[in-house]
Amino acid sequence: MTVVLTICGTMLAVAALLCTARLIKGPTLADRVFALDALLIVVVIAIGVWTATTGRGTYIEALLVIALVAFIGTTTVARFIERRGDT
Amino acid sequence: MTTIGTILSAGLLLLASLLALLAAVGLLRFNTVMARTHPVTKAITLGVVAVCVAGALRVEDRTDALRLLLVAVFQIVTAPIAAHMVARAAHRVGSGGTRDLPIDELRESGR
């Protein structure tokens, strides 16, 4: 299980880096919102990998809360884009 | 039984991480907002479902397994809504390559 944790951690770190690159580059606000959403879901997957490899359910609440915050934040910024325009 | 669960859970974890990586690559390499909707919605949702099933196979407590499946269901329900709202907002303000689409039924319908 340690090998799996290492491989998954490496892949998730690279995924987070690529999301951050899109977050910095993204020409419009919608691209940045998508990148931030993907980054938060990568964090959710990382916590899930930790939960599955150790078998401890300590951080499942954090998993739920981060998924909830990602949804509410994305929806809020979508309303903001509609009202203010996309810059 | 335990070894089968462990092997299955390890495979699901590798699948989930690979899907997250592919979604990030797609997010970086696709060129319009509408194209970037796809990796953010589909690949990442499948990754969350895979990691939640893997955790539910491995975790000791049964209520923890139920809560992990709740996270998966929540992600399946909310990810399309969030991506649709952002894409619709981008379409309404006409940014990110949504102005020169070959077929634009949303604009023709006048909403």
N, CA and C atoms of all chains as a GROMACS GRO file, in nm:
protein
  594
    1MET      N    1   0.083  -0.121   0.000
    1MET     CA    2   0.000   0.000   0.000
    1MET      C    3   0.086   0.125   0.000
    2THR      N    4   0.210   0.116   0.052
    2THR     CA    5   0.300   0.232   0.052
    2THR      C    6   0.339   0.271  -0.090
    3VAL      N    7   0.361   0.168  -0.175
    3VAL     CA    8   0.397   0.196  -0.315
    3VAL      C    9   0.282   0.268  -0.384
    4VAL      N   10   0.159   0.220  -0.359
    4VAL     CA   11   0.041   0.284  -0.420
    4VAL      C   12   0.030   0.428  -0.374
    5LEU      N   13   0.054   0.450  -0.243
    5LEU     CA   14   0.045   0.587  -0.190
    5LEU      C   15   0.148   0.678  -0.256
    6THR      N   16   0.270   0.626  -0.279
    6THR     CA   17   0.374   0.708  -0.342
    6THR      C   18   0.337   0.742  -0.486
    7ILE      N   19   0.293   0.640  -0.562
    7ILE     CA   20   0.260   0.665  -0.704
    7ILE      C   21   0.143   0.762  -0.713
    8CYS      N   22   0.038   0.739  -0.632
    8CYS     CA   23  -0.079   0.826  -0.637
    8CYS      C   24  -0.042   0.968  -0.595
    9GLY      N   25   0.044   0.980  -0.493
    9GLY     CA   26   0.084   1.113  -0.448
    9GLY      C   27   0.159   1.188  -0.555
   10THR      N   28   0.247   1.117  -0.628
   10THR     CA   29   0.320   1.183  -0.736
   10THR      C   30   0.226   1.231  -0.845
   11MET      N   31   0.134   1.142  -0.887
   11MET     CA   32   0.042   1.180  -0.994
   11MET      C   33  -0.046   1.297  -0.952
   12LEU      N   34  -0.093   1.296  -0.826
   12LEU     CA   35  -0.180   1.404  -0.780
   12LEU      C   36  -0.103   1.534  -0.768
   13ALA      N   37   0.026   1.526  -0.730
   13ALA     CA   38   0.106   1.648  -0.721
   13ALA      C   39   0.123   1.710  -0.859
   14VAL      N   40   0.151   1.626  -0.959
   14VAL     CA   41   0.165   1.677  -1.096
   14VAL      C   42   0.032   1.738  -1.143
   15ALA      N   43  -0.080   1.670  -1.110
   15ALA     CA   44  -0.211   1.722  -1.150
   15ALA      C   45  -0.236   1.858  -1.086
   16ALA      N   46  -0.200   1.873  -0.958
   16ALA     CA   47  -0.220   2.002  -0.890
   16ALA      C   48  -0.134   2.110  -0.954
   17LEU      N   49  -0.011   2.073  -0.994
   17LEU     CA   50   0.076   2.171  -1.060
   17LEU      C   51   0.016   2.216  -1.193
   18LEU      N   52  -0.038   2.121  -1.270
   18LEU     CA   53  -0.096   2.158  -1.400
   18LEU      C   54  -0.220   2.247  -1.380
   19CYS      N   55  -0.301   2.215  -1.278
   19CYS     CA   56  -0.417   2.300  -1.249
   19CYS      C   57  -0.372   2.441  -1.210
   20THR      N   58  -0.263   2.450  -1.132
   20THR     CA   59  -0.213   2.582  -1.093
   20THR      C   60  -0.162   2.658  -1.213
   21ALA      N   61  -0.100   2.586  -1.310
   21ALA     CA   62  -0.054   2.653  -1.431
   21ALA      C   63  -0.171   2.713  -1.508
   22ARG      N   64  -0.283   2.637  -1.518
   22ARG     CA   65  -0.401   2.690  -1.586
   22ARG      C   66  -0.460   2.806  -1.506
   23LEU      N   67  -0.453   2.797  -1.374
   23LEU     CA   68  -0.506   2.903  -1.287
   23LEU      C   69  -0.429   3.033  -1.310
   24ILE      N   70  -0.299   3.024  -1.329
   24ILE     CA   71  -0.219   3.145  -1.352
   24ILE      C   72  -0.238   3.194  -1.495
   25LYS      N   73  -0.239   3.101  -1.592
   25LYS     CA   74  -0.241   3.139  -1.733
   25LYS      C   75  -0.379   3.186  -1.779
   26GLY      N   76  -0.483   3.110  -1.735
   26GLY     CA   77  -0.620   3.119  -1.785
   26GLY      C   78  -0.661   3.255  -1.836
   27PRO      N   79  -0.691   3.270  -1.965
   27PRO     CA   80  -0.719   3.405  -2.016
   27PRO      C   81  -0.846   3.466  -1.958
   28THR      N   82  -0.947   3.385  -1.931
   28THR     CA   83  -1.072   3.442  -1.878
   28THR      C   84  -1.096   3.394  -1.736
   29LEU      N   85  -1.194   3.460  -1.672
   29LEU     CA   86  -1.227   3.424  -1.534
   29LEU      C   87  -1.285   3.283  -1.525
   30ALA      N   88  -1.359   3.242  -1.629
   30ALA     CA   89  -1.421   3.109  -1.626
   30ALA      C   90  -1.314   2.999  -1.623
   31ASP      N   91  -1.202   3.021  -1.699
   31ASP     CA   92  -1.093   2.924  -1.695
   31ASP      C   93  -1.034   2.913  -1.555
   32ARG      N   94  -1.020   3.028  -1.490
   32ARG     CA   95  -0.963   3.026  -1.355
   32ARG      C   96  -1.055   2.956  -1.258
   33VAL      N   97  -1.187   2.976  -1.274
   33VAL     CA   98  -1.282   2.908  -1.186
   33VAL      C   99  -1.275   2.757  -1.205
   34PHE      N  100  -1.267   2.713  -1.331
   34PHE     CA  101  -1.254   2.570  -1.357
   34PHE      C  102  -1.126   2.514  -1.297
   35ALA      N  103  -1.016   2.589  -1.309
   35ALA     CA  104  -0.889   2.542  -1.254
   35ALA      C  105  -0.896   2.530  -1.103
   36LEU      N  106  -0.960   2.629  -1.039
   36LEU     CA  107  -0.971   2.625  -0.893
   36LEU      C  108  -1.059   2.508  -0.848
   37ASP      N  109  -1.169   2.484  -0.921
   37ASP     CA  110  -1.257   2.372  -0.891
   37ASP      C  111  -1.180   2.240  -0.904
   38ALA      N  112  -1.105   2.226  -1.013
   38ALA     CA  113  -1.028   2.103  -1.034
   38ALA      C  114  -0.922   2.086  -0.925
   39LEU      N  115  -0.862   2.198  -0.883
   39LEU     CA  116  -0.760   2.190  -0.777
   39LEU      C  117  -0.821   2.141  -0.646
   40LEU      N  118  -0.940   2.192  -0.612
   40LEU     CA  119  -1.005   2.147  -0.488
   40LEU      C  120  -1.044   2.000  -0.497
   41ILE      N  121  -1.089   1.956  -0.616
   41ILE     CA  122  -1.126   1.815  -0.628
   41ILE      C  123  -1.002   1.726  -0.622
   42VAL      N  124  -0.887   1.777  -0.672
   42VAL     CA  125  -0.762   1.701  -0.657
   42VAL      C  126  -0.727   1.686  -0.510
   43VAL      N  127  -0.753   1.792  -0.431
   43VAL     CA  128  -0.731   1.781  -0.286
   43VAL      C  129  -0.824   1.676  -0.226
   44VAL      N  130  -0.952   1.674  -0.271
   44VAL     CA  131  -1.047   1.574  -0.222
   44VAL      C  132  -0.996   1.433  -0.254
   45ILE      N  133  -0.946   1.414  -0.378
   45ILE     CA  134  -0.896   1.281  -0.416
   45ILE      C  135  -0.774   1.245  -0.332
   46ALA      N  136  -0.688   1.344  -0.302
   46ALA     CA  137  -0.569   1.315  -0.221
   46ALA      C  138  -0.608   1.271  -0.081
   47ILE      N  139  -0.705   1.340  -0.020
   47ILE     CA  140  -0.750   1.298   0.114
   47ILE      C  141  -0.815   1.160   0.107
   48GLY      N  142  -0.888   1.133  -0.002
   48GLY     CA  143  -0.948   1.001  -0.019
   48GLY      C  144  -0.842   0.892  -0.032
   49VAL      N  145  -0.732   0.924  -0.103
   49VAL     CA  146  -0.623   0.826  -0.116
   49VAL      C  147  -0.562   0.798   0.021
   50TRP      N  148  -0.543   0.904   0.100
   50TRP     CA  149  -0.489   0.884   0.235
   50TRP      C  150  -0.585   0.798   0.318
   51THR      N  151  -0.716   0.827   0.311
   51THR     CA  152  -0.815   0.749   0.386
   51THR      C  153  -0.811   0.602   0.345
   52ALA      N  154  -0.800   0.576   0.214
   52ALA     CA  155  -0.805   0.438   0.166
   52ALA      C  156  -0.677   0.363   0.201
   53THR      N  157  -0.562   0.432   0.197
   53THR     CA  158  -0.437   0.359   0.225
   53THR      C  159  -0.421   0.331   0.373
   54THR      N  160  -0.462   0.424   0.461
   54THR     CA  161  -0.447   0.398   0.603
   54THR      C  162  -0.565   0.324   0.662
   55GLY      N  163  -0.684   0.334   0.598
   55GLY     CA  164  -0.802   0.269   0.653
   55GLY      C  165  -0.863   0.342   0.770
   56ARG      N  166  -0.822   0.469   0.791
   56ARG     CA  167  -0.877   0.548   0.902
   56ARG      C  168  -0.975   0.651   0.847
   57GLY      N  169  -1.088   0.669   0.913
   57GLY     CA  170  -1.190   0.760   0.862
   57GLY      C  171  -1.189   0.896   0.927
   58THR      N  172  -1.068   0.944   0.964
   58THR     CA  173  -1.060   1.068   1.040
   58THR      C  174  -1.100   1.189   0.957
   59TYR      N  175  -1.060   1.190   0.828
   59TYR     CA  176  -1.073   1.311   0.748
   59TYR      C  177  -1.190   1.308   0.650
   60ILE      N  178  -1.287   1.218   0.674
   60ILE     CA  179  -1.399   1.211   0.579
   60ILE      C  180  -1.484   1.336   0.585
   61GLU      N  181  -1.496   1.396   0.704
   61GLU     CA  182  -1.571   1.522   0.716
   61GLU      C  183  -1.504   1.630   0.633
   62ALA      N  184  -1.370   1.636   0.639
   62ALA     CA  185  -1.298   1.736   0.559
   62ALA      C  186  -1.324   1.714   0.411
   63LEU      N  187  -1.331   1.587   0.371
   63LEU     CA  188  -1.364   1.553   0.232
   63LEU      C  189  -1.498   1.614   0.190
   64LEU      N  190  -1.600   1.591   0.274
   64LEU     CA  191  -1.734   1.644   0.244
   64LEU      C  192  -1.733   1.796   0.238
   65VAL      N  193  -1.666   1.858   0.337
   65VAL     CA  194  -1.669   2.004   0.346
   65VAL      C  195  -1.597   2.066   0.226
   66ILE      N  196  -1.484   2.007   0.185
   66ILE     CA  197  -1.410   2.065   0.072
   66ILE      C  198  -1.491   2.051  -0.056
   67ALA      N  199  -1.559   1.937  -0.075
   67ALA     CA  200  -1.642   1.920  -0.195
   67ALA      C  201  -1.756   2.023  -0.195
   68LEU      N  202  -1.816   2.046  -0.077
   68LEU     CA  203  -1.924   2.144  -0.065
   68LEU      C  204  -1.875   2.285  -0.097
   69VAL      N  205  -1.760   2.322  -0.042
   69VAL     CA  206  -1.706   2.457  -0.064
   69VAL      C  207  -1.670   2.477  -0.211
   70ALA      N  208  -1.618   2.370  -0.275
   70ALA     CA  209  -1.585   2.381  -0.418
   70ALA      C  210  -1.711   2.410  -0.499
   71PHE      N  211  -1.820   2.339  -0.469
   71PHE     CA  212  -1.945   2.361  -0.543
   71PHE      C  213  -1.999   2.501  -0.521
   72ILE      N  214  -2.006   2.544  -0.394
   72ILE     CA  215  -2.067   2.674  -0.363
   72ILE      C  216  -1.982   2.787  -0.420
   73GLY      N  217  -1.849   2.773  -0.411
   73GLY     CA  218  -1.762   2.877  -0.465
   73GLY      C  219  -1.776   2.890  -0.615
   74THR      N  220  -1.778   2.776  -0.686
   74THR     CA  221  -1.791   2.779  -0.832
   74THR      C  222  -1.923   2.843  -0.873
   75THR      N  223  -2.033   2.804  -0.804
   75THR     CA  224  -2.164   2.860  -0.838
   75THR      C  225  -2.168   3.010  -0.814
   76THR      N  226  -2.109   3.055  -0.702
   76THR     CA  227  -2.109   3.197  -0.669
   76THR      C  228  -2.033   3.278  -0.773
   77VAL      N  229  -1.914   3.229  -0.814
   77VAL     CA  230  -1.836   3.304  -0.912
   77VAL      C  231  -1.906   3.302  -1.047
   78ALA      N  232  -1.983   3.196  -1.077
   78ALA     CA  233  -2.059   3.194  -1.203
   78ALA      C  234  -2.162   3.307  -1.203
   79ARG      N  235  -2.232   3.327  -1.092
   79ARG     CA  236  -2.327   3.439  -1.084
   79ARG      C  237  -2.253   3.573  -1.100
   80PHE      N  238  -2.136   3.580  -1.038
   80PHE     CA  239  -2.054   3.703  -1.045
   80PHE      C  240  -2.015   3.732  -1.190
   81ILE      N  241  -1.976   3.627  -1.266
   81ILE     CA  242  -1.939   3.647  -1.407
   81ILE      C  243  -2.059   3.699  -1.485
   82GLU      N  244  -2.178   3.643  -1.458
   82GLU     CA  245  -2.297   3.688  -1.531
   82GLU      C  246  -2.324   3.834  -1.508
   83ARG      N  247  -2.302   3.882  -1.385
   83ARG     CA  248  -2.338   4.019  -1.354
   83ARG      C  249  -2.229   4.118  -1.399
   84ARG      N  250  -2.102   4.082  -1.378
   84ARG     CA  251  -1.995   4.179  -1.397
   84ARG      C  252  -1.922   4.165  -1.530
   85GLY      N  253  -1.940   4.054  -1.602
   85GLY     CA  254  -1.860   4.033  -1.722
   85GLY      C  255  -1.733   3.957  -1.690
   86ASP      N  256  -1.670   3.905  -1.794
   86ASP     CA  257  -1.561   3.809  -1.779
   86ASP      C  258  -1.428   3.875  -1.813
   87THR      N  259  -1.349   3.902  -1.712
   87THR     CA  260  -1.220   3.967  -1.741
   87THR      C  261  -1.105   3.886  -1.684
   88MET      N  262  -1.041  -1.260   0.130
   88MET     CA  263  -1.136  -1.149   0.121
   88MET      C  264  -1.063  -1.017   0.140
   89THR      N  265  -0.982  -1.014   0.243
   89THR     CA  266  -0.910  -0.889   0.271
   89THR      C  267  -0.813  -0.856   0.158
   90THR      N  268  -0.744  -0.960   0.107
   90THR     CA  269  -0.646  -0.933   0.001
   90THR      C  270  -0.716  -0.889  -0.126
   91ILE      N  271  -0.832  -0.950  -0.156
   91ILE     CA  272  -0.906  -0.909  -0.275
   91ILE      C  273  -0.948  -0.762  -0.262
   92GLY      N  274  -1.000  -0.726  -0.144
   92GLY     CA  275  -1.039  -0.588  -0.122
   92GLY      C  276  -0.922  -0.493  -0.134
   93THR      N  277  -0.807  -0.534  -0.082
   93THR     CA  278  -0.689  -0.447  -0.088
   93THR      C  279  -0.643  -0.426  -0.231
   94ILE      N  280  -0.640  -0.538  -0.308
   94ILE     CA  281  -0.594  -0.526  -0.448
   94ILE      C  282  -0.689  -0.440  -0.528
   95LEU      N  283  -0.821  -0.464  -0.508
   95LEU     CA  284  -0.922  -0.385  -0.580
   95LEU      C  285  -0.911  -0.238  -0.544
   96SER      N  286  -0.892  -0.212  -0.416
   96SER     CA  287  -0.883  -0.073  -0.371
   96SER      C  288  -0.757  -0.005  -0.424
   97ALA      N  289  -0.645  -0.081  -0.432
   97ALA     CA  290  -0.521  -0.023  -0.487
   97ALA      C  291  -0.540   0.012  -0.635
   98GLY      N  292  -0.605  -0.079  -0.710
   98GLY     CA  293  -0.630  -0.050  -0.851
   98GLY      C  294  -0.720   0.072  -0.869
   99LEU      N  295  -0.823   0.083  -0.784
   99LEU     CA  296  -0.913   0.198  -0.795
   99LEU      C  297  -0.842   0.328  -0.760
  100LEU      N  298  -0.750   0.322  -0.662
  100LEU     CA  299  -0.675   0.442  -0.625
  100LEU      C  300  -0.585   0.487  -0.739
  101LEU      N  301  -0.518   0.390  -0.804
  101LEU     CA  302  -0.432   0.426  -0.918
  101LEU      C  303  -0.516   0.483  -1.031
  102LEU      N  304  -0.636   0.424  -1.055
  102LEU     CA  305  -0.725   0.475  -1.159
  102LEU      C  306  -0.768   0.618  -1.129
  103ALA      N  307  -0.802   0.644  -1.002
  103ALA     CA  308  -0.848   0.778  -0.964
  103ALA      C  309  -0.738   0.882  -0.982
  104SER      N  310  -0.616   0.847  -0.941
  104SER     CA  311  -0.505   0.942  -0.955
  104SER      C  312  -0.474   0.967  -1.102
  105LEU      N  313  -0.481   0.860  -1.182
  105LEU     CA  314  -0.454   0.876  -1.326
  105LEU      C  315  -0.561   0.965  -1.390
  106LEU      N  316  -0.688   0.948  -1.347
  106LEU     CA  317  -0.795   1.030  -1.402
  106LEU      C  318  -0.777   1.176  -1.363
  107ALA      N  319  -0.734   1.201  -1.239
  107ALA     CA  320  -0.709   1.339  -1.197
  107ALA      C  321  -0.597   1.401  -1.280
  108LEU      N  322  -0.492   1.321  -1.304
  108LEU     CA  323  -0.379   1.372  -1.384
  108LEU      C  324  -0.424   1.402  -1.527
  109LEU      N  325  -0.503   1.311  -1.585
  109LEU     CA  326  -0.550   1.333  -1.723
  109LEU      C  327  -0.643   1.453  -1.731
  110ALA      N  328  -0.726   1.472  -1.627
  110ALA     CA  329  -0.814   1.588  -1.626
  110ALA      C  330  -0.733   1.717  -1.621
  111ALA      N  331  -0.624   1.716  -1.542
  111ALA     CA  332  -0.541   1.836  -1.533
  111ALA      C  333  -0.471   1.863  -1.666
  112VAL      N  334  -0.424   1.756  -1.733
  112VAL     CA  335  -0.362   1.773  -1.864
  112VAL      C  336  -0.462   1.830  -1.964
  113GLY      N  337  -0.587   1.777  -1.961
  113GLY     CA  338  -0.690   1.828  -2.049
  113GLY      C  339  -0.724   1.972  -2.020
  114LEU      N  340  -0.728   2.006  -1.891
  114LEU     CA  341  -0.756   2.145  -1.852
  114LEU      C  342  -0.649   2.239  -1.905
  115LEU      N  343  -0.525   2.191  -1.910
  115LEU     CA  344  -0.416   2.277  -1.956
  115LEU      C  345  -0.411   2.285  -2.108
  116ARG      N  346  -0.448   2.176  -2.177
  116ARG     CA  347  -0.421   2.171  -2.321
  116ARG      C  348  -0.541   2.206  -2.409
  117PHE      N  349  -0.665   2.191  -2.358
  117PHE     CA  350  -0.780   2.232  -2.439
  117PHE      C  351  -0.781   2.383  -2.455
  118ASN      N  352  -0.845   2.431  -2.564
  118ASN     CA  353  -0.821   2.572  -2.598
  118ASN      C  354  -0.939   2.665  -2.575
  119THR      N  355  -1.059   2.616  -2.546
  119THR     CA  356  -1.170   2.707  -2.517
  119THR      C  357  -1.235   2.670  -2.385
  120VAL      N  358  -1.318   2.763  -2.335
  120VAL     CA  359  -1.388   2.737  -2.209
  120VAL      C  360  -1.480   2.617  -2.221
  121MET      N  361  -1.552   2.609  -2.334
  121MET     CA  362  -1.646   2.498  -2.353
  121MET      C  363  -1.574   2.364  -2.360
  122ALA      N  364  -1.453   2.361  -2.420
  122ALA     CA  365  -1.378   2.236  -2.423
  122ALA      C  366  -1.326   2.200  -2.285
  123ARG      N  367  -1.289   2.302  -2.207
  123ARG     CA  368  -1.236   2.274  -2.073
  123ARG      C  369  -1.344   2.226  -1.978
  124THR      N  370  -1.470   2.245  -2.014
  124THR     CA  371  -1.578   2.192  -1.930
  124THR      C  372  -1.570   2.040  -1.916
  125HIS      N  373  -1.526   1.972  -2.024
  125HIS     CA  374  -1.530   1.825  -2.024
  125HIS      C  375  -1.438   1.760  -1.921
  126PRO      N  376  -1.306   1.790  -1.917
  126PRO     CA  377  -1.224   1.724  -1.815
  126PRO      C  378  -1.267   1.759  -1.673
  127VAL      N  379  -1.309   1.886  -1.651
  127VAL     CA  380  -1.347   1.925  -1.516
  127VAL      C  381  -1.470   1.848  -1.469
  128THR      N  382  -1.561   1.817  -1.560
  128THR     CA  383  -1.684   1.750  -1.518
  128THR      C  384  -1.669   1.599  -1.516
  129LYS      N  385  -1.628   1.539  -1.627
  129LYS     CA  386  -1.642   1.393  -1.638
  129LYS      C  387  -1.527   1.318  -1.574
  130ALA      N  388  -1.403   1.349  -1.614
  130ALA     CA  389  -1.289   1.270  -1.566
  130ALA      C  390  -1.275   1.282  -1.416
  131ILE      N  391  -1.293   1.405  -1.365
  131ILE     CA  392  -1.270   1.426  -1.222
  131ILE      C  393  -1.382   1.363  -1.141
  132THR      N  394  -1.506   1.365  -1.191
  132THR     CA  395  -1.615   1.300  -1.118
  132THR      C  396  -1.591   1.150  -1.107
  133LEU      N  397  -1.547   1.089  -1.218
  133LEU     CA  398  -1.518   0.945  -1.212
  133LEU      C  399  -1.403   0.917  -1.115
  134GLY      N  400  -1.304   1.008  -1.109
  134GLY     CA  401  -1.195   0.992  -1.014
  134GLY      C  402  -1.243   0.995  -0.871
  135VAL      N  403  -1.333   1.090  -0.839
  135VAL     CA  404  -1.385   1.098  -0.702
  135VAL      C  405  -1.464   0.972  -0.668
  136VAL      N  406  -1.545   0.924  -0.763
  136VAL     CA  407  -1.623   0.802  -0.737
  136VAL      C  408  -1.530   0.684  -0.712
  137ALA      N  409  -1.423   0.673  -0.794
  137ALA     CA  410  -1.330   0.560  -0.777
  137ALA      C  411  -1.261   0.566  -0.641
  138VAL      N  412  -1.218   0.687  -0.601
  138VAL     CA  413  -1.145   0.696  -0.475
  138VAL      C  414  -1.240   0.672  -0.357
  139CYS      N  415  -1.368   0.711  -0.371
  139CYS     CA  416  -1.462   0.687  -0.262
  139CYS      C  417  -1.494   0.539  -0.249
  140VAL      N  418  -1.507   0.468  -0.363
  140VAL     CA  419  -1.532   0.324  -0.356
  140VAL      C  420  -1.410   0.253  -0.297
  141ALA      N  421  -1.289   0.297  -0.335
  141ALA     CA  422  -1.168   0.236  -0.278
  141ALA      C  423  -1.161   0.257  -0.128
  142GLY      N  424  -1.195   0.379  -0.082
  142GLY     CA  425  -1.195   0.405   0.062
  142GLY      C  426  -1.301   0.325   0.134
  143ALA      N  427  -1.419   0.310   0.072
  143ALA     CA  428  -1.526   0.233   0.135
  143ALA      C  429  -1.490   0.086   0.146
  144LEU      N  430  -1.405   0.036   0.054
  144LEU     CA  431  -1.359  -0.103   0.064
  144LEU      C  432  -1.259  -0.120   0.178
  145ARG      N  433  -1.182  -0.015   0.208
  145ARG     CA  434  -1.071  -0.031   0.300
  145ARG      C  435  -1.102   0.010   0.443
  146VAL      N  436  -1.197   0.103   0.460
  146VAL     CA  437  -1.219   0.163   0.591
  146VAL      C  438  -1.284   0.060   0.685
  147GLU      N  439  -1.252   0.069   0.817
  147GLU     CA  440  -1.300  -0.034   0.909
  147GLU      C  441  -1.446  -0.014   0.947
  148ASP      N  442  -1.480   0.113   0.976
  148ASP     CA  443  -1.614   0.141   1.025
  148ASP      C  444  -1.714   0.144   0.909
  149ARG      N  445  -1.835   0.092   0.934
  149ARG     CA  446  -1.932   0.087   0.825
  149ARG      C  447  -1.994   0.224   0.798
  150THR      N  448  -2.010   0.306   0.903
  150THR     CA  449  -2.066   0.441   0.881
  150THR      C  450  -1.969   0.527   0.801
  151ASP      N  451  -1.837   0.504   0.818
  151ASP     CA  452  -1.739   0.577   0.738
  151ASP      C  453  -1.753   0.542   0.590
  152ALA      N  454  -1.777   0.414   0.562
  152ALA     CA  455  -1.798   0.373   0.423
  152ALA      C  456  -1.921   0.441   0.364
  153LEU      N  457  -2.028   0.450   0.446
  153LEU     CA  458  -2.150   0.516   0.398
  153LEU      C  459  -2.125   0.663   0.371
  154ARG      N  460  -2.045   0.728   0.458
  154ARG     CA  461  -2.018   0.870   0.435
  154ARG      C  462  -1.933   0.892   0.311
  155LEU      N  463  -1.840   0.799   0.285
  155LEU     CA  464  -1.760   0.810   0.161
  155LEU      C  465  -1.849   0.798   0.038
  156LEU      N  466  -1.945   0.705   0.042
  156LEU     CA  467  -2.037   0.693  -0.072
  156LEU      C  468  -2.125   0.817  -0.085
  157LEU      N  469  -2.154   0.882   0.030
  157LEU     CA  470  -2.230   1.008   0.027
  157LEU      C  471  -2.150   1.116  -0.046
  158VAL      N  472  -2.019   1.121  -0.021
  158VAL     CA  473  -1.934   1.217  -0.092
  158VAL      C  474  -1.939   1.192  -0.242
  159ALA      N  475  -1.936   1.063  -0.281
  159ALA     CA  476  -1.940   1.030  -0.425
  159ALA      C  477  -2.071   1.075  -0.487
  160VAL      N  478  -2.183   1.047  -0.419
  160VAL     CA  479  -2.314   1.087  -0.472
  160VAL      C  480  -2.323   1.238  -0.482
  161PHE      N  481  -2.272   1.307  -0.380
  161PHE     CA  482  -2.275   1.452  -0.380
  161PHE      C  483  -2.197   1.509  -0.497
  162GLN      N  484  -2.081   1.450  -0.526
  162GLN     CA  485  -2.000   1.498  -0.638
  162GLN      C  486  -2.071   1.473  -0.771
  163ILE      N  487  -2.136   1.356  -0.783
  163ILE     CA  488  -2.208   1.326  -0.908
  163ILE      C  489  -2.320   1.428  -0.929
  164VAL      N  490  -2.387   1.468  -0.819
  164VAL     CA  491  -2.499   1.560  -0.833
  164VAL      C  492  -2.451   1.702  -0.863
  165THR      N  493  -2.346   1.748  -0.796
  165THR     CA  494  -2.312   1.890  -0.803
  165THR      C  495  -2.217   1.927  -0.916
  166ALA      N  496  -2.130   1.835  -0.962
  166ALA     CA  497  -2.031   1.873  -1.063
  166ALA      C  498  -2.094   1.922  -1.194
  167PRO      N  499  -2.198   1.854  -1.249
  167PRO     CA  500  -2.259   1.906  -1.372
  167PRO      C  501  -2.325   2.041  -1.352
  168ILE      N  502  -2.385   2.064  -1.233
  168ILE     CA  503  -2.453   2.192  -1.208
  168ILE      C  504  -2.351   2.305  -1.209
  169ALA      N  505  -2.239   2.285  -1.138
  169ALA     CA  506  -2.138   2.391  -1.129
  169ALA      C  507  -2.079   2.422  -1.266
  170ALA      N  508  -2.042   2.316  -1.341
  170ALA     CA  509  -1.981   2.338  -1.473
  170ALA      C  510  -2.080   2.403  -1.568
  171HIS      N  511  -2.208   2.363  -1.559
  171HIS     CA  512  -2.310   2.423  -1.646
  171HIS      C  513  -2.329   2.570  -1.615
  172MET      N  514  -2.327   2.606  -1.486
  172MET     CA  515  -2.347   2.747  -1.452
  172MET      C  516  -2.232   2.832  -1.501
  173VAL      N  517  -2.108   2.783  -1.486
  173VAL     CA  518  -1.993   2.861  -1.532
  173VAL      C  519  -1.994   2.873  -1.684
  174ALA      N  520  -2.026   2.763  -1.754
  174ALA     CA  521  -2.026   2.767  -1.900
  174ALA      C  522  -2.136   2.858  -1.951
  175ARG      N  523  -2.252   2.857  -1.885
  175ARG     CA  524  -2.362   2.944  -1.928
  175ARG      C  525  -2.327   3.091  -1.904
  176ALA      N  526  -2.260   3.119  -1.792
  176ALA     CA  527  -2.220   3.257  -1.766
  176ALA      C  528  -2.119   3.303  -1.870
  177ALA      N  529  -2.022   3.217  -1.905
  177ALA     CA  530  -1.923   3.253  -2.006
  177ALA      C  531  -1.990   3.274  -2.141
  178HIS      N  532  -2.092   3.192  -2.171
  178HIS     CA  533  -2.164   3.208  -2.298
  178HIS      C  534  -2.242   3.338  -2.300
  179ARG      N  535  -2.303   3.376  -2.186
  179ARG     CA  536  -2.383   3.498  -2.182
  179ARG      C  537  -2.299   3.621  -2.202
  180VAL      N  538  -2.180   3.624  -2.143
  180VAL     CA  539  -2.097   3.744  -2.162
  180VAL      C  540  -2.012   3.732  -2.288
  181GLY      N  541  -2.021   3.615  -2.357
  181GLY     CA  542  -1.956   3.602  -2.487
  181GLY      C  543  -1.805   3.593  -2.481
  182SER      N  544  -1.750   3.528  -2.379
  182SER     CA  545  -1.604   3.522  -2.368
  182SER      C  546  -1.556   3.379  -2.392
  183GLY      N  547  -1.425   3.366  -2.412
  183GLY     CA  548  -1.364   3.234  -2.420
  183GLY      C  549  -1.400   3.155  -2.543
  184GLY      N  550  -1.412   3.221  -2.659
  184GLY     CA  551  -1.438   3.148  -2.783
  184GLY      C  552  -1.582   3.107  -2.801
  185THR      N  553  -1.675   3.160  -2.718
  185THR     CA  554  -1.815   3.123  -2.735
  185THR      C  555  -1.886   3.213  -2.835
  186ARG      N  556  -1.818   3.320  -2.885
  186ARG     CA  557  -1.883   3.412  -2.977
  186ARG      C  558  -1.888   3.356  -3.119
  187ASP      N  559  -1.786   3.279  -3.160
  187ASP     CA  560  -1.778   3.233  -3.299
  187ASP      C  561  -1.793   3.082  -3.308
  188LEU      N  562  -1.897   3.028  -3.241
  188LEU     CA  563  -1.926   2.886  -3.255
  188LEU      C  564  -1.997   2.862  -3.388
  189PRO      N  565  -1.971   2.750  -3.456
  189PRO     CA  566  -2.039   2.722  -3.582
  189PRO      C  567  -2.190   2.702  -3.563
  190ILE      N  568  -2.228   2.628  -3.460
  190ILE     CA  569  -2.370   2.609  -3.428
  190ILE      C  570  -2.391   2.657  -3.285
  191ASP      N  571  -2.481   2.752  -3.266
  191ASP     CA  572  -2.503   2.807  -3.133
  191ASP      C  573  -2.653   2.811  -3.106
  192GLU      N  574  -2.708   2.696  -3.063
  192GLU     CA  575  -2.852   2.688  -3.045
  192GLU      C  576  -2.899   2.767  -2.925
  193LEU      N  577  -2.809   2.784  -2.827
  193LEU     CA  578  -2.848   2.861  -2.708
  193LEU      C  579  -2.871   3.007  -2.744
  194ARG      N  580  -2.787   3.062  -2.833
  194ARG     CA  581  -2.805   3.201  -2.873
  194ARG      C  582  -2.928   3.216  -2.964
  195GLU      N  583  -2.949   3.117  -3.054
  195GLU     CA  584  -3.063   3.125  -3.143
  195GLU      C  585  -3.194   3.118  -3.066
  196SER      N  586  -3.195   3.043  -2.955
  196SER     CA  587  -3.319   3.034  -2.878
  196SER      C  588  -3.344   3.161  -2.798
  197GLY      N  589  -3.242   3.248  -2.788
  197GLY     CA  590  -3.265   3.378  -2.728
  197GLY      C  591  -3.268   3.379  -2.576
  198ARG      N  592  -3.203   3.281  -2.511
  198ARG     CA  593  -3.202   3.283  -2.366
  198ARG      C  594  -3.072   3.339  -2.313
   0.00000   0.00000   0.00000
